[in-house]
Amino acid sequence: MTVHEPDDLRPVDLTDDGPPILPDQTADDTDLGWGDWRETDDDARLLEERPPHW
C-alpha cells in the first residue's frame, strides 16, 4: 500500500503563460513617482556642474 501526501496528488502547472506576479519596477520607484521631472541623460550639464575638487 502506497501512502500519498495531499500535495503529491495536486497537479502543478509549471507553464509561464500568465502575467507577472510583480512588475519589474513599481510606479513609485521612478522619478515621476517621487514628483520629479524625468530628465534625459545630460552628461554635458553634469560635467559643467562638477565640483572643482574633482
C-alpha positions as CSV (number, residue, x, y, z in Angstrom):
1,M,0.0,0.0,0.0
2,T,1.4,3.4,-1.0
3,V,0.7,6.4,1.2
4,H,0.3,9.7,-0.6
5,E,0.5,13.1,1.0
6,P,-2.2,15.6,-0.2
7,D,0.4,17.7,-2.1
8,D,1.6,14.7,-4.0
9,L,-1.8,14.3,-5.7
10,R,-2.3,18.0,-6.6
11,P,-1.4,18.9,-10.2
12,V,1.1,21.8,-10.5
13,D,1.1,23.9,-13.7
14,L,4.7,24.9,-14.4
15,T,4.0,26.9,-17.6
16,D,4.8,30.6,-17.6
17,D,1.8,31.9,-19.6
18,G,0.2,34.2,-17.1
19,P,1.0,37.8,-16.3
20,P,4.0,38.5,-14.0
21,I,3.2,38.4,-10.3
22,L,5.1,41.5,-9.5
23,P,6.3,44.2,-12.0
24,D,10.0,44.8,-12.5
25,Q,9.6,48.4,-11.3
26,T,6.7,50.0,-9.5
27,A,5.3,53.4,-10.3
28,D,6.6,54.9,-7.1
29,D,10.1,53.7,-7.8
30,T,10.5,56.3,-10.7
31,D,11.3,60.0,-10.9
32,L,7.7,60.7,-11.7
33,G,6.5,58.7,-8.8
34,W,8.6,60.9,-6.5
35,G,7.2,64.0,-8.1
36,D,10.4,64.8,-10.1
37,W,10.6,65.5,-13.8
38,R,12.0,62.8,-15.9
39,E,15.4,64.1,-17.1
40,T,17.3,62.8,-20.1
41,D,21.0,61.9,-19.7
42,D,22.7,65.3,-19.7
43,D,26.4,64.5,-19.4
44,A,27.4,68.0,-20.5
45,R,25.5,69.6,-17.7
46,L,26.9,67.2,-15.1
47,L,30.4,67.9,-16.3
48,E,29.8,71.6,-16.2
49,E,28.4,71.5,-12.6
50,R,31.3,69.2,-11.5
51,P,32.8,70.4,-8.2
52,P,36.3,72.0,-8.5
53,H,38.0,69.4,-6.4
54,W,37.3,66.6,-8.9
